[in-house]
Amino acid sequence: MGIDCEKFIVQTERFIAQTKVFVDQNMNLSLKLKRLSFKVSSEATTC
């Protein structure tokens, strides 16, 4: 029983695309968190 190569490639590409979207969203989230923590720490130092 051989693997259906084309189906496998399509599934893999779809998986990579989903992963890329997930990573992009997380990058966005971490950037927002960094900005927020920077804002908080800069406000804390002015106290």
Beta strands, then each sheet from edge to edge (+ up, - down):
end
